[in-house]
Amino acid sequence: MKLDVSCMRYLTKDDYRMLQAIEMGMRNHELVPVELISRIAKLRHGGSHKILSTLLRYKLIAHANQSFNGYRLSYQGYDILALHTLLSRGVIQSVGSQIGIGKESDVFEAEDEHGNELVLKIHRLGRTSFRDVRSKRDYMQGKGRSNWLYMSRLAALKEFAFMQALYAHGFTTPIPIEHNRHIVAMSKVSGFPMSQIKSGSMEGAEEIFDASLDILKRLAQCGLVHCDFNEFNLMVNPERIVTLIDFPQMVSTNHSNAEEL
């Protein structure tokens, strides 16, 4: 999914208040009535319509005129809310090009105010190829009717928490920096995914294999199963250091399906 941040330079405080009001209303509504949006945002009813029109033009919200006049956030709108928060906290200064795309996330380069390179992982659960996510993720049990934005937020929260814990225990992971909503900010890892190495041309293959196996063993000793341990989630640098990425599917070794996973 394309990340378009050009509209951020034109959005006002009231625009962001309206986006946040719709976000809050979506906790209990699939489509949030205009009256409720105006009440949460504490804006005049007439003023609300003008702002909603602006947000619609930038495709930050979607509209459905069914039995009532209702709106919901789009992924684009959720992106803008999260990026606005990370920007206001000083976590990021700018967003660069896309460097990765997966079934359930997009990955972008970014920089902080000091020019340090970062990576933003934007969780996007609910893509067409990944509709069975509710049944595969333990943190979604009992939340069958939750919207995809909320599910993506939970995935980001879980990934950030695991990254913090693993990094604190000496695992080679990206440095966890911050998260907001469905976006996780982390350090940029040197190297490239193991999947990009052509078959038969990996230098130091035995050393890299041993390092990968050691990560699996240490995870098990900590009571964890990665669940997606493959060449797409292992980064290798010229010094043959293996860095583990992508943690939303991780479960405990006490999980009922741990042995199979």
C-alpha positions in Angstrom: 0.0 0.0 0.0 1.3 3.4 -0.9 2.2 5.8 1.9 1.1 9.3 1.0 2.2 11.9 3.6 1.8 14.9 1.4 -1.5 15.9 3.0 0.1 16.3 6.4 1.4 19.8 5.6 -2.1 21.0 5.0 -3.9 19.4 7.9 -4.9 21.6 10.8 -5.3 20.8 14.5 -9.1 20.5 14.0 -8.5 18.0 11.2 -6.5 15.8 13.5 -9.1 16.2 16.3 -11.7 15.0 13.8 -9.6 12.0 12.8 -9.0 11.1 16.5 -12.7 11.5 17.2 -13.5 9.0 14.4 -10.9 6.7 15.8 -12.5 6.8 19.3 -15.9 6.3 17.9 -14.8 3.2 16.0 -14.3 1.4 19.4 -18.0 0.8 19.5 -19.1 1.6 15.9 -18.2 0.2 12.5 -19.4 3.5 11.0 -19.4 6.5 13.4 -22.4 8.8 13.1 -21.6 12.5 12.3 -23.4 13.6 15.5 -21.1 11.4 17.6 -18.0 12.5 15.8 -18.9 16.2 16.4 -19.6 15.5 20.1 -16.3 13.7 20.7 -14.3 16.3 18.7 -16.2 19.1 20.5 -16.6 21.0 17.2 -19.6 22.8 15.9 -21.9 20.6 13.8 -21.6 22.8 10.8 -17.8 23.0 11.1 -17.6 19.2 11.3 -19.0 18.8 7.8 -16.4 21.0 6.3 -13.6 19.1 8.0 -15.1 15.7 7.0 -15.2 16.9 3.4 -11.5 17.7 3.6 -10.6 14.4 5.1 -12.6 12.6 2.5 -10.8 14.5 -0.3 -7.5 13.3 1.1 -8.9 9.7 1.5 -8.2 9.6 5.2 -11.7 8.5 5.9 -14.4 6.5 4.1 -18.1 7.4 4.0 -21.2 5.2 3.9 -24.6 6.8 3.7 -26.8 3.9 4.8 -29.6 4.3 7.4 -27.5 7.1 8.9 -24.6 9.3 7.9 -21.5 7.5 9.1 -17.7 7.5 8.6 -14.7 5.3 9.4 -11.0 5.7 9.3 -9.1 4.4 6.2 -5.7 2.8 6.6 -4.4 6.1 5.1 -6.0 8.0 7.9 -4.6 5.7 10.5 -1.2 6.1 9.0 -1.4 9.9 9.2 -2.5 9.7 12.9 0.3 7.5 13.9 2.9 9.4 11.9 1.7 12.7 13.3 2.2 11.3 16.8 5.7 10.0 16.1 6.6 13.3 14.5 5.3 15.3 17.5 7.3 13.1 19.9 10.5 13.7 17.9 10.8 10.0 17.0 10.9 10.8 13.3 11.7 13.8 11.1 11.0 12.4 7.7 9.8 9.3 5.9 11.7 7.8 2.9 11.1 5.1 0.4 9.5 1.7 0.8 12.0 -1.1 1.4 9.8 -4.0 2.1 6.3 -5.4 1.6 4.7 -8.5 3.1 1.4 -10.2 3.6 0.6 -8.1 6.6 3.0 -5.1 6.7 4.8 -2.4 4.8 8.3 -1.3 5.7 9.7 2.2 5.1 13.0 4.0 5.6 12.8 7.1 7.9 15.1 9.6 9.7 15.1 11.2 13.1 15.9 14.9 13.7 19.6 14.0 14.0 19.7 12.3 10.6 19.9 8.8 12.0 18.4 6.1 9.8 15.3 4.3 11.1 12.9 1.8 9.9 9.1 2.0 10.2 7.1 -1.2 10.1 3.5 -0.5 9.3 1.2 -3.4 10.2 -1.7 -3.9 7.8 -3.7 -6.9 8.8 -6.7 -7.8 6.7 -5.2 -7.9 3.2 -7.0 -10.2 0.8 -4.3 -12.9 1.0 -4.4 -13.0 4.8 -8.0 -13.0 5.9 -7.6 -16.0 8.3 -5.4 -13.9 10.7 -8.0 -14.0 13.4 -7.7 -17.8 13.8 -3.9 -17.8 13.6 -3.1 -15.2 16.2 -3.4 -15.8 19.9 -3.9 -12.2 20.7 -7.0 -12.1 18.6 -8.9 -14.8 20.4 -12.3 -13.5 21.6 -12.0 -10.4 19.3 -13.7 -11.8 16.2 -15.6 -8.7 15.4 -12.7 -6.2 15.9 -11.8 -4.1 12.9 -8.6 -4.5 11.0 -7.1 -1.2 12.3 -7.5 -2.4 15.9 -6.0 -5.8 15.0 -3.0 -4.1 13.3 -2.5 -2.0 16.4 -2.4 -5.2 18.6 0.1 -6.8 16.2 2.4 -3.7 16.5 2.0 -3.6 20.2 2.9 -7.3 20.5 5.9 -7.0 18.1 7.3 -4.0 20.0 7.0 -5.7 23.3 8.7 -8.9 22.1 11.5 -6.8 20.4 12.1 -4.9 23.7 12.3 -8.1 25.7 14.5 -10.0 23.2 16.9 -7.0 22.7 17.2 -6.6 26.5 18.2 -10.3 26.8 21.0 -10.0 24.2 19.3 -11.3 21.1 20.4 -9.8 17.8 17.3 -7.8 16.9 16.7 -4.3 15.6 16.8 -1.7 18.4 13.2 -1.0 19.4 12.7 2.8 19.5 9.0 3.6 19.7 5.5 2.5 18.5 2.2 4.2 18.0 -1.0 2.6 16.9 0.0 0.1 14.1 3.5 1.5 13.4 6.7 0.3 15.0 9.9 2.4 14.8 13.2 0.5 15.0 16.9 0.9 14.1 18.0 0.0 10.6 19.8 -3.3 10.5 22.9 -3.6 8.3 22.8 -6.4 5.8 20.0 -8.0 3.8 17.4 -10.7 4.1 18.7 -14.2 3.7 16.1 -14.8 1.0 18.0 -12.5 -1.3 21.1 -14.8 -1.3 21.2 -16.9 -4.5 21.1 -20.7 -3.9 24.6 -22.1 -3.5 26.3 -18.8 -3.2 26.2 -18.1 0.6 29.7 -17.6 2.0 30.1 -19.0 5.4 26.9 -21.0 5.2 27.8 -23.4 8.0 28.6 -20.5 10.4 25.3 -18.7 9.5 23.4 -22.0 9.9 24.9 -22.5 13.4 24.1 -18.9 14.4 20.5 -19.3 13.2 20.2 -22.6 15.1 21.6 -20.9 18.2 18.8 -18.3 18.0 16.2 -21.0 17.9 17.7 -22.8 20.9 17.9 -19.6 22.9 14.3 -18.7 22.1 13.2 -22.1 23.3 15.2 -21.7 26.5 13.4 -18.5 27.1 10.1 -20.3 26.5 9.4 -18.8 23.1 8.6 -20.1 19.6 9.1 -17.6 16.7 6.5 -19.3 14.4 7.8 -17.7 11.2 11.5 -18.5 11.4 12.6 -18.5 7.8 14.9 -16.8 5.2 12.6 -13.8 4.9 12.9 -13.0 8.6 16.7 -13.5 9.1 19.0 -10.6 8.1 22.7 -11.4 7.4 25.5 -8.8 7.2 29.0 -9.1 5.7 30.4 -10.2 9.1 27.9 -13.1 9.0 25.9 -11.8 12.0 22.3 -13.0 11.9 19.6 -10.6 13.0 16.1 -11.9 13.8 13.1 -9.7 12.7 9.3 -10.0 12.6 7.7 -11.1 15.9 3.9 -10.7 15.8 3.3 -14.5 15.5 5.5 -15.5 18.4 4.0 -17.7 21.1 5.0 -19.4 24.3 6.3 -22.9 24.4 3.3 -23.6 26.6 1.0 -22.8 23.7 -1.3 -25.6 22.7 0.2 -25.6 19.2 3.8 -24.8 20.2 5.2 -28.2 19.1 3.7 -28.0 15.6 4.6 -24.3 15.2 
